[in-house]
Amino acid sequence: MPAGLAPPAGGPATQGDPTVGAFFDVDNTIIRGASAFHLAVGLYRRGFFRWWDIITFAVHQSRYLMFGENKEQIDEVRERALEIMEGHSVAEVVAIAEDVYDEVLCLRIFPGTQKLLDEHIAAGHQVWLVTATPVEIGELIARRLGVTGAIGTIAEHRNGFYTGRLVGDMLHGKAKASAVQAIAERDGIDLSRSYAYGDSAHDVSILSKVGNPCAINPDARLRRHAREVGWPIREFRGKRRAARRGVNAASLAGLVWAASLVVRAIRRGSRS
């Protein structure tokens, strides 16, 4: 489908065709906020992080909810997270992520995006999550959602333990588009008939790869670009004014929550 034309109004139309793919960003597209932040809180509770790390991550989460992605902030958080993960086992982190999904992430899935996922699954399409989040976390979410698989950032590990380094670069921006192209070539997916969904201007690269792009809960830059090229826009956060109030409230709540965890930890430490 040429750029500027919307996909069929009723959603995925091709039935039972695995040569059609649907590629979903995760954070703010499927799940409200940054999934890695909630994982960080779960890891903090188990002693992975210092109190200052979780406060820093909470501030970045608040900025992300209010203003969208910022590559410099993402790189800063990534570097610190890699340092913290060094020496920890992959199995341990995945087990914690399972708990975080059950406790938090499953409750933060946008119903509108869930409906789109279900439609693609019912249509027999290959459904892939494409995320900068570590691939183990992306694959966990993919399993829980019942989709084909996930492409994510690969944190190096040896003998089952993280080394604190990446394999390649973080899966972000153009790297996402390259990964989608590789999956399409490997699995025989026709990108001209496929779908992609994202919330950030950094997702333009994967949205431009397919015949049926769609902006979901877009940040200001993606919203502007989508309108310029004629891509459909889906808003699953409710009315924009209410959404802004909700985002601010969620951001404040996240900071208060993180601060309360720190206070409780300090109190426990003082009593021991």
C-alpha positions in Angstrom: 0.0 0.0 0.0 1.5 3.4 -1.0 2.5 5.8 1.8 -0.4 8.1 2.6 -3.1 5.5 2.4 -4.8 4.1 5.4 -5.2 0.4 6.0 -8.6 -1.2 5.8 -11.0 0.6 8.2 -12.1 -2.7 9.7 -8.6 -3.9 10.7 -6.7 -6.9 9.4 -8.5 -8.2 6.3 -6.3 -11.1 5.1 -7.5 -14.3 6.8 -5.1 -17.2 7.6 -2.1 -15.8 5.8 1.3 -16.2 7.6 3.0 -14.2 4.8 1.4 -11.1 6.4 3.2 -9.7 9.5 2.1 -7.4 12.3 4.9 -5.6 14.1 4.1 -3.9 17.4 6.3 -1.6 19.5 5.7 -2.4 23.2 6.2 0.6 25.5 3.2 3.1 25.3 1.9 1.1 22.3 0.9 -2.1 24.1 1.8 -1.3 27.7 1.3 2.1 29.3 4.7 3.5 30.2 8.1 1.8 30.0 8.1 -1.9 30.8 11.8 -1.7 31.8 10.9 0.7 34.6 8.5 -1.8 36.2 11.1 -4.5 35.9 13.6 -2.2 37.6 11.2 -1.8 40.5 10.9 -5.5 40.8 14.7 -5.9 40.7 15.1 -3.2 43.3 12.8 -5.0 45.7 15.1 -8.0 45.4 18.2 -6.0 46.1 19.6 -5.4 42.6 19.5 -1.6 42.7 20.4 1.1 45.1 17.7 3.5 46.2 19.1 6.3 44.1 19.0 4.1 41.0 15.2 3.5 41.3 14.5 7.2 42.0 16.5 8.0 38.8 14.6 5.4 36.8 11.3 6.8 38.2 12.2 10.3 37.0 13.0 8.9 33.5 9.6 7.0 33.5 7.8 10.2 34.4 9.5 12.1 31.6 8.7 9.2 29.2 5.0 9.2 30.1 4.7 12.9 29.7 7.0 13.7 26.7 7.8 10.4 24.9 11.1 8.9 24.1 14.4 10.7 24.3 17.4 8.8 23.0 20.0 10.5 25.3 17.9 9.5 28.4 17.4 6.0 27.1 21.1 5.6 26.5 21.9 6.9 30.0 19.4 4.4 31.6 20.7 1.6 29.4 24.3 2.1 30.5 23.5 2.2 34.2 21.2 -0.9 33.9 23.9 -2.9 32.1 26.3 -2.1 34.9 23.8 -3.2 37.5 23.0 -6.5 35.7 26.6 -7.6 35.4 27.1 -10.9 37.2 23.4 -11.7 37.7 21.9 -14.8 36.1 19.5 -14.7 33.2 17.2 -17.2 34.9 16.9 -15.1 38.0 16.0 -12.0 36.0 13.5 -13.8 33.8 11.8 -15.3 36.9 11.5 -11.8 38.4 10.1 -10.5 35.1 7.4 -13.2 35.2 6.3 -11.9 38.6 6.4 -8.3 37.4 4.2 -9.2 34.4 1.6 -10.8 36.6 1.7 -8.0 39.2 1.9 -5.0 37.0 2.4 -5.2 33.3 -0.8 -7.3 32.5 -2.8 -4.6 34.2 -1.3 -1.8 32.0 -2.1 -3.3 28.6 -4.2 -0.9 26.5 -7.5 -2.7 25.7 -7.6 -1.2 22.2 -4.1 -2.6 21.4 -5.1 -5.9 22.9 -8.0 -6.0 20.4 -5.7 -5.3 17.5 -3.3 -8.1 18.6 -6.2 -10.5 18.9 -7.5 -9.6 15.4 -4.1 -10.3 13.9 -3.7 -13.6 15.7 -7.2 -14.6 14.6 -6.3 -13.7 11.0 -3.4 -16.1 11.1 -0.7 -13.3 10.7 2.7 -13.5 12.2 2.7 -11.1 15.1 6.0 -9.8 16.4 6.9 -7.5 19.2 9.7 -5.1 18.3 11.2 -3.4 21.4 14.4 -1.8 22.8 13.7 -3.8 26.0 16.0 -6.8 26.6 14.9 -9.6 24.3 14.3 -12.0 27.3 11.6 -9.6 28.5 10.2 -9.1 25.1 9.9 -12.8 24.6 8.2 -13.2 28.0 5.6 -10.6 27.0 5.2 -12.3 23.6 4.5 -15.6 25.3 1.9 -14.1 27.6 0.2 -12.4 24.8 0.2 -15.5 22.6 2.0 -13.9 19.6 4.7 -15.3 17.3 7.7 -13.8 19.0 9.8 -10.8 20.0 12.8 -8.9 18.7 14.7 -7.0 21.4 18.0 -5.7 22.6 20.4 -8.5 23.3 22.4 -8.2 26.6 25.4 -10.4 26.4 25.6 -13.4 28.8 28.1 -16.1 29.3 27.4 -19.4 31.1 23.9 -18.0 32.0 25.2 -14.7 33.6 25.1 -11.2 32.2 28.4 -9.6 31.3 27.3 -6.0 31.4 27.7 -5.5 27.7 25.4 -5.6 24.6 25.6 -7.8 21.6 25.4 -5.2 18.9 23.6 -2.0 19.7 20.3 -1.3 21.4 17.3 -2.1 19.2 16.1 1.4 18.6 15.1 3.5 15.6 16.7 2.3 12.4 17.9 -0.9 14.1 14.3 -1.9 14.6 13.7 -1.5 10.9 16.7 -3.6 10.0 15.5 -6.3 12.4 12.0 -6.3 10.9 13.5 -6.6 7.4 15.6 -9.6 8.6 12.6 -11.3 10.1 10.6 -10.7 6.9 13.3 -12.2 4.7 13.8 -15.2 6.9 10.1 -16.0 7.3 8.8 -15.0 3.9 6.7 -12.1 5.2 5.5 -9.6 2.5 6.1 -6.2 4.1 4.0 -4.4 1.5 0.9 -6.3 2.9 2.0 -6.1 6.5 1.2 -3.9 9.5 3.2 -1.9 12.0 2.2 0.0 15.1 4.3 2.4 17.2 3.9 5.4 19.5 7.2 7.4 19.0 8.9 9.4 16.2 11.6 6.8 16.6 9.2 4.2 15.3 8.9 5.9 11.9 11.5 3.6 10.6 9.5 0.5 11.2 6.2 2.2 10.2 7.7 3.1 6.9 8.7 -0.5 6.2 5.2 -1.8 5.8 2.2 -1.2 3.6 -0.2 -0.6 6.6 1.4 1.6 9.2 -0.6 3.0 12.2 0.4 5.4 15.0 -0.9 4.4 18.4 -0.9 6.9 21.3 1.6 8.9 19.3 4.0 11.5 20.8 3.8 15.0 19.3 6.4 14.4 16.5 4.9 11.1 15.4 1.4 12.6 15.4 2.6 15.5 13.2 4.4 13.1 10.8 1.4 10.7 10.6 -0.9 13.6 9.7 1.6 14.8 7.1 1.9 11.5 5.3 -1.7 10.3 5.9 -1.1 7.4 8.3 -4.0 6.5 10.6 -3.8 7.4 14.2 -5.3 5.4 17.0 -5.7 6.9 20.5 -6.3 4.4 23.2 -5.5 6.6 26.2 -9.0 8.2 26.3 -9.8 11.8 25.5 -6.6 13.8 25.2 -7.3 16.2 28.0 -8.2 13.3 30.3 -5.2 11.4 29.1 -2.9 14.3 30.0 -4.4 14.5 33.5 -4.0 10.7 33.8 -0.4 10.8 32.6 0.5 13.5 35.1 -1.2 11.5 37.9 0.5 8.3 36.8 3.9 10.0 36.8 3.4 11.5 40.2 2.1 8.2 41.5 5.2 6.4 40.1 7.5 8.8 41.9 5.6 8.5 45.2 5.6 4.7 44.9 9.3 4.6 44.2 10.0 7.0 47.1 7.9 4.9 49.4 9.9 1.8 48.5 13.1 3.6 49.4 11.7 4.9 52.7 10.5 1.4 53.7 13.9 -0.1 52.8 15.8 2.5 54.8 13.5 1.9 57.8 14.0 -1.9 57.6 17.8 -1.3 57.4 17.8 0.9 60.5 15.9 -1.7 62.5 18.2 -4.5 61.5 
